[in-house]
């Protein structure tokens, strides 16, 4: 494990001999949720998260998906200097994962897996019509004061005060995703979606790639990281990584 001081990289499970899995996560997802997924994948599977710059309150948040992807690549390459890479994105993190895959392939690196977790088709529709609130949580289409109220409400429900920098990150992320224009990905995108979410390839026409590989997880949306959903998610992710499930019972 590198001793580099990282701005965004979190080692959930740094040990193991297999190709690391790097996941871009949504701000609404607790790190412990991904720890449960990493545990189900086993101790031989390195698992890393990449989170927003500024989450610790000591850096200015980035305001473009391209800049986020560039920084995240510089950090993940300290762990894995060369491909093939396994990249994932949870909810809004899927768009950042997509840009990371673009930049890697443009620089001559191979992307073995590009997986989107708990996404919906409207995240990838035309910018003028898609539902931006699905990209970074509720209230994005509402006035900024409503977003500020939503952030405070989230904190109050947990008995916390929300630091100002969380608001700055929310606004920066909203701007980055609103102005991002996804390009065609020359490869396969694997979707890991809950039951009840669009399961037909025709429903994902806004997602431009060579092929879509859909994995339906046996659980309701929103509980993919809770039992038993997390076990089913790990099983499908394992199949994409290795061709067959390699899981640890919990």
C-alpha positions in Angstrom: 0.0 0.0 0.0 1.3 3.4 -1.0 2.1 6.0 1.8 1.0 8.8 -0.5 -1.3 11.4 1.1 -4.5 11.1 -0.9 -7.1 13.8 -1.5 -9.9 11.4 -2.6 -8.8 7.8 -2.4 -10.0 5.6 0.5 -8.7 2.1 1.0 -11.7 0.0 2.0 -9.8 -3.3 1.5 -6.2 -2.6 0.4 -4.9 -6.2 0.5 -5.2 -9.0 -2.0 -3.7 -10.3 -5.2 -6.5 -9.6 -7.6 -7.0 -6.5 -9.8 -8.2 -3.6 -7.6 -11.8 -2.4 -8.0 -12.1 1.4 -7.9 -15.5 2.8 -7.2 -16.8 6.4 -7.4 -19.4 6.9 -4.8 -22.3 9.3 -4.3 -22.1 11.7 -1.4 -25.2 10.1 0.1 -23.6 6.7 0.5 -21.8 6.0 3.8 -18.3 4.5 3.5 -19.4 1.7 5.7 -21.9 0.6 3.0 -19.0 -0.1 0.7 -17.1 -1.9 3.4 -20.0 -4.5 3.5 -19.7 -5.0 -0.2 -15.9 -5.3 0.0 -16.3 -7.9 2.7 -18.6 -10.0 0.6 -16.1 -9.9 -2.3 -13.4 -11.4 0.0 -10.0 -10.5 1.4 -8.2 -11.2 -1.8 -10.1 -8.4 -3.7 -8.6 -4.9 -3.2 -11.4 -2.3 -3.0 -11.0 1.5 -3.1 -13.4 4.4 -3.0 -12.8 7.8 -4.6 -14.8 10.6 -3.0 -15.3 14.3 -3.7 -12.4 16.7 -3.2 -13.1 19.0 -0.2 -15.0 16.4 1.8 -12.5 16.9 4.6 -13.0 20.7 4.4 -9.4 21.5 3.5 -9.6 21.7 -0.4 -11.8 23.6 -2.9 -14.2 21.2 -4.6 -13.7 20.6 -8.3 -16.4 22.0 -10.7 -16.0 19.7 -13.7 -16.4 16.0 -14.2 -13.3 16.0 -16.4 -11.2 17.6 -13.7 -12.5 15.1 -11.1 -11.7 12.2 -13.4 -8.2 13.5 -14.1 -7.4 13.8 -10.4 -8.9 10.4 -9.5 -6.9 8.8 -12.2 -3.7 10.3 -10.8 -4.5 8.8 -7.4 -5.6 5.3 -8.6 -2.5 5.0 -10.7 -0.4 5.2 -7.5 -2.1 1.9 -6.6 -2.3 0.3 -10.0 0.1 2.0 -12.5 -1.1 0.1 -15.6 -4.3 -1.5 -16.7 -6.5 -3.3 -17.3 -8.7 -1.4 -14.8 -11.9 -2.3 -13.1 -13.9 0.9 -12.5 -17.3 1.4 -10.9 -19.7 4.2 -10.1 -22.5 4.3 -7.6 -25.5 6.5 -8.6 -24.0 9.9 -9.6 -20.5 8.4 -9.4 -21.4 6.5 -12.6 -20.9 9.6 -14.7 -17.5 10.2 -13.1 -16.6 6.6 -13.7 -17.6 7.0 -17.3 -15.3 9.9 -17.8 -12.5 8.1 -16.0 -12.9 5.2 -18.5 -12.8 7.7 -21.4 -9.6 9.3 -20.2 -7.9 6.0 -19.4 -8.7 4.6 -22.9 -7.7 7.8 -24.6 -4.3 7.5 -22.9 -3.8 3.9 -24.1 -4.9 2.1 -20.9 -7.3 -0.9 -21.0 -10.6 -0.8 -19.0 -11.7 -4.4 -18.2 -14.8 -3.5 -16.3 -16.9 -0.3 -16.3 -19.8 -1.0 -13.9 -22.6 1.3 -12.8 -24.4 0.5 -9.5 -27.9 1.6 -8.6 -28.4 3.9 -11.6 -31.5 4.8 -13.6 -32.0 5.5 -17.3 -32.8 9.2 -16.8 -29.3 9.8 -15.5 -28.0 9.4 -19.1 -30.7 11.2 -21.1 -30.2 14.5 -23.1 -29.0 17.3 -20.8 -32.1 19.4 -21.6 -34.6 16.8 -20.5 -32.9 14.4 -18.1 -33.7 14.5 -14.4 -30.6 16.1 -12.8 -32.0 15.4 -9.3 -31.2 11.7 -9.9 -27.6 12.5 -10.5 -26.8 14.1 -7.1 -29.8 13.5 -5.0 -33.1 15.4 -4.4 -33.6 19.1 -4.8 -31.2 19.8 -7.7 -33.9 21.3 -9.9 -35.2 23.4 -7.0 -33.8 26.8 -6.0 -30.5 26.8 -4.2 -32.2 27.8 -0.9 -34.2 24.5 -1.1 -31.0 22.5 -1.7 -29.5 24.3 1.3 -32.6 23.4 3.4 -32.4 19.8 2.2 -28.8 19.5 3.3 -29.6 20.9 6.7 -32.6 18.6 7.0 -30.4 15.6 6.3 -28.0 16.6 9.0 -30.7 17.5 11.5 -32.3 14.0 11.2 -28.9 12.6 12.3 -28.4 15.1 15.1 -25.6 16.9 13.3 -24.7 20.3 12.0 -23.8 20.3 8.4 -20.5 22.1 7.7 -20.5 24.8 5.1 -18.1 22.9 2.9 -20.7 20.2 2.3 -22.9 22.9 0.7 -19.9 24.0 -1.4 -19.4 20.4 -2.5 -23.1 20.0 -3.4 -23.1 23.1 -5.5 -19.8 22.2 -7.2 -21.0 18.7 -8.0 -24.3 20.0 -9.3 -22.5 22.4 -11.7 -20.1 19.6 -12.8 -22.9 17.2 -13.6 -25.2 19.7 -15.2 -22.5 20.8 -17.6 -21.0 17.4 -18.4 -21.7 15.9 -21.8 -21.2 12.1 -21.8 -19.5 10.7 -24.9 -19.9 7.3 -26.5 -17.9 4.6 -24.7 -16.2 2.1 -27.0 -16.8 -1.0 -24.8 -19.2 -2.7 -22.5 -21.0 -1.0 -19.6 -22.3 -3.4 -16.9 -25.3 -2.2 -15.0 -26.1 -3.5 -11.5 -29.7 -2.4 -10.8 -32.4 -3.4 -8.3 -35.6 -5.2 -9.3 -38.2 -2.8 -10.7 -35.6 -0.6 -12.4 -35.5 -0.7 -16.2 -34.3 -4.2 -17.2 -34.6 -3.9 -21.0 -31.7 -2.6 -23.1 -34.1 -0.5 -25.1 -34.8 1.5 -22.0 -31.2 2.6 -21.7 -31.1 4.4 -25.1 -29.5 7.5 -23.5 -26.5 5.5 -22.5 -24.1 5.4 -25.4 -21.7 2.5 -25.6 -21.0 -0.6 -27.7 -23.0 -2.9 -25.4 -24.9 -2.9 -22.1 -24.7 -5.9 -19.8 -27.6 -5.7 -17.3 -27.4 -7.5 -13.9 -30.7 -7.3 -11.9 -30.1 -7.6 -8.2 -32.7 -9.4 -6.1 -33.7 -6.5 -3.8 -35.5 -3.2 -3.8 -33.8 0.0 -4.9 -32.1 1.8 -2.1 -31.2 -1.3 -0.1 -28.5 -2.7 -2.4 -26.0 -2.4 0.5 -28.2 -4.0 3.1 -28.6 -7.8 3.6 -29.5 -9.7 1.6 -29.2 -7.2 -1.3 -25.4 -6.7 -0.7 -24.8 -10.4 -1.1 -26.6 -10.5 -4.4 -24.8 -7.4 -5.6 -21.4 -8.9 -4.6 -22.3 -12.1 -6.5 -23.1 -10.2 -9.7 -20.1 -7.9 -9.4 -17.9 -11.0 -8.8 -19.3 -12.6 -12.0 -18.3 -9.5 -14.0 -14.8 -9.4 -12.4 -14.0 -13.1 -12.6 -16.6 -14.8 -14.7 -18.0 -16.7 -11.7 -18.9 -15.7 -8.1 -16.0 -15.7 -5.6 -17.8 -14.7 -2.4 -17.4 -14.7 1.4 -20.5 -15.6 3.4 -21.4 -13.0 6.1 
